[in-house]
């Protein structure tokens, strides 16, 4: 099991819980900046999970085009079900952000004009 999957299965709820916008804003001082950080992390998590799932399902892929050889593979179905039960990447990213597990930094605005 990957590090990310272990982290997700540890204590992350798979349902959406309401969060205080004030507590999200307090982390950076700007609500929109906080949401942008969460969104970027959610995209990273999503890409990682998608690659991991495709790599695992690739093991079961048949490279022939014959319709007769297509059948249900129980291991493939179980892997797909396990990934469907995982929490949404946005939920994971929000939890990481609230627990200060995401490193982020603000670029200096003066650097943009050099």
C-alpha positions as CSV (number, residue, x, y, z in Angstrom):
1,X,0.0,0.0,0.0
2,X,1.4,3.4,-1.0
3,X,2.2,6.1,1.6
4,X,-0.6,8.3,0.3
5,X,-3.2,5.5,0.6
6,X,-2.0,4.7,4.2
7,X,-2.3,8.4,5.1
8,X,-5.8,8.6,3.6
9,X,-7.1,5.4,5.3
10,X,-5.7,6.5,8.7
11,X,-8.1,9.1,9.9
12,X,-9.6,11.0,6.9
13,X,-13.4,11.0,6.7
14,X,-14.7,10.2,3.2
15,X,-17.6,12.7,3.6
16,X,-17.5,16.4,3.3
17,X,-17.5,18.3,6.6
18,X,-18.1,22.0,6.9
19,X,-15.1,24.1,7.7
20,X,-15.0,27.6,9.2
21,X,-13.9,30.1,6.6
22,X,-12.4,32.2,9.3
23,X,-10.1,29.3,10.3
24,X,-9.1,28.7,6.7
25,X,-8.4,32.4,6.2
26,X,-6.3,32.6,9.4
27,X,-3.7,30.3,7.9
28,X,-2.6,32.8,5.2
29,X,-4.5,35.9,6.0
30,X,-6.4,35.7,2.7
31,X,-9.2,33.3,2.1
32,X,-8.6,33.1,-1.7
33,X,-4.9,32.4,-1.2
34,X,-5.8,29.6,1.2
35,X,-8.2,28.1,-1.3
36,X,-5.7,28.3,-4.1
37,X,-3.1,26.4,-2.0
38,X,-5.7,23.7,-1.2
39,X,-6.7,23.5,-4.9
40,X,-3.1,23.0,-6.0
41,X,-2.5,20.3,-3.4
42,X,-5.7,18.6,-4.4
43,X,-4.5,18.5,-8.0
44,X,-1.2,17.0,-6.9
45,X,-3.0,14.3,-4.9
46,X,-5.4,13.6,-7.8
47,X,-2.5,13.1,-10.3
48,X,-0.7,10.8,-7.9
49,X,-3.8,8.7,-7.3
50,X,-4.6,8.5,-11.0
51,X,-1.1,7.4,-11.9
52,X,-1.1,4.8,-9.1
53,X,-4.5,3.4,-10.2
54,X,-3.5,3.2,-13.9
55,X,-0.3,1.4,-13.0
56,X,-2.1,-1.2,-11.0
57,X,-4.8,-1.7,-13.6
58,X,-2.2,-1.9,-16.3
59,X,-1.1,-5.2,-14.8
60,X,-4.5,-6.7,-15.7
61,X,-4.9,-5.2,-19.1
62,X,-5.0,-7.6,-22.0
63,X,-3.3,-6.4,-25.2
64,X,-5.4,-8.4,-27.6
65,X,-8.5,-7.0,-29.3
66,X,-10.5,-10.2,-29.2
67,X,-14.0,-9.8,-27.6
68,X,-13.9,-13.4,-26.5
69,X,-11.0,-12.8,-24.2
70,X,-12.7,-9.9,-22.3
71,X,-13.9,-11.1,-18.9
72,X,-14.3,-9.8,-15.5
73,X,-11.2,-9.8,-13.4
74,X,-12.0,-9.9,-9.7
75,X,-8.7,-8.3,-8.6
76,X,-9.2,-5.5,-11.0
77,X,-12.7,-4.9,-9.7
78,X,-11.5,-4.9,-6.1
79,X,-8.8,-2.4,-6.8
80,X,-11.3,-0.1,-8.5
81,X,-13.7,-0.3,-5.6
82,X,-10.9,0.5,-3.1
83,X,-10.0,3.6,-5.0
84,X,-13.7,4.6,-5.3
85,X,-14.0,4.4,-1.5
86,X,-11.1,6.8,-1.0
87,X,-11.8,10.3,0.1
88,X,-11.9,13.1,-2.5
89,X,-8.5,14.8,-3.1
90,X,-10.1,18.1,-2.1
91,X,-11.1,16.7,1.3
92,X,-7.5,15.3,1.8
93,X,-5.9,18.6,0.7
94,X,-8.2,20.6,3.1
95,X,-7.3,18.3,6.0
96,X,-3.6,18.6,5.3
97,X,-3.9,22.4,5.0
98,X,-5.7,22.7,8.3
99,X,-3.1,20.5,10.0
100,X,-0.3,22.6,8.6
101,X,1.1,19.7,6.6
102,X,1.4,21.6,3.4
103,X,4.5,23.7,2.7
104,X,3.7,26.9,0.9
105,X,5.4,30.2,0.4
106,X,4.4,33.6,-1.1
107,X,6.5,35.0,-3.9
108,X,7.6,38.5,-3.5
109,X,5.5,40.8,-5.7
110,X,8.5,43.0,-6.5
111,X,10.3,40.0,-8.1
112,X,7.6,39.9,-10.9
113,X,8.9,43.2,-12.4
114,X,12.6,42.4,-12.6
